[in-house]
Amino acid sequence: MASSKVARLRQQQASGTACITGKEPLISADAGDSDSEKDRGLKDFDIIKTIGTGTFGRVCLCREKSTGKYGAMKILAIGDVIRLKQVEHVKNEKNILQEVRHPFIISLRWHYRDDTCLYMLFDYVCGGELFSYLRNAGRFSNSTANFYTAEIVLALEYLHSQSVVYRDLKPENLLLDRDGHLKITDFGFAKKLTDRTWTLCGTPEYLAPEIIQSKGHNKAVDWWALGVLIYEMLAGYPPFFDDNPFGIYEKILAGKIEWPRHLDPVAKDLIKKLLVQDRTKRLGNMKNGADDVKRHRWFKGIEWQDVFYRKLKPPIVPRISYDGDTRNFDEYPEADWKAAPSVAEADQKLFDDF
């Protein structure tokens, strides 16, 4: 099954819960808030074009008038956020992004709200989605998949050290910067965890068994998703797929995986240890945490400090002509987001802390 077919399935699936995600790319930042950034208003930006859309918002390339610096603004209609019961998810996203700082994770630069929309500003990461490169290549080589996985492992290790579970790992949520390094994006399903949570969140092909079974889940779901992602990068399609979400769920719970003949046996061993139904025996979720993943034979020879400091040579370097180049993103129809209706004062109060 071609990855493009899987992409269509992902975009077409409807799961009966507003929490199951469609394709909504976000754009990333390296810098935190400064006082001057906090003082900004919408009037300080030119909105240029849409570079991503989702169920209740869009991401637009923008340029700051005073500096000419490009950014990406996520614009969410408050009415739609409330109607789709996403208030807590949006607040979690903003609060977590304010706290996290890591080379392979987006950082929130500025946020704002008015009586119609919520706004979050990120640096513009111009390389586009890893998904696009995977779709064009069909599948990645073992070394290419290994490079991206190493950067993701460090990002997950950091998030988990901050008691954050990400819950939406997939190629669509991984962006390449202009040098070819990863940025994990779209924290709409991320959550601070003290113990377990029960919300059905994620993309069907990437859901861990314990999420589907509503047993309560924790950070172990991110390591399951990593196993799915490695398989998809190496095979060109995920290990569990079907024409509808419930068919996917049945296959995940059955746990039967068909292995392509060309798959590297050491990579296969890692995937098997990540796709373990019993989360207490899942690699990454045992006593040594992420260290068990980092010490796996597939990463033999990797200097993890070099990974962190972005010293490894990226296998793909995006084509970029200038800072505001959008060639690496899909074209989206423009819509007048300014036409979103104002919401009642009681609804605005839900976002007093935004």
Secondary structure, 3 states (H helix, E strand, C coil): CCHHHHHHHHHHCCCCCCCECCCCCCCCCCCCCCHHHHCCCHHHEEEEEEEEECCCEEEEEEEECCCCCEEEEEEEEHHHHHHCCCHHHHHHHHHHHHHCCECCECCCCEEEECCCEEEEEEECCCCCEHHHHHHHHCCCCHHHHHHHHHHHHHHHHHHHHCCEECCCCCHHHEEECCCCCEEECCCCCCEECCCCECCCCECHHHCCHHHHCCCCECCHHHHHHHHHHHHHHHHCCCCCCCCCHHHHHHHHHHCCCCCCCCCCHHHHHHHHHHCCCCHHHCCCCCCCCHHHHHCCHHHCCCCHHHHHCCCCCCCCCCCCCCCCCCCCCCCCCCCCHHHCCCCCHHHHHCCCCC
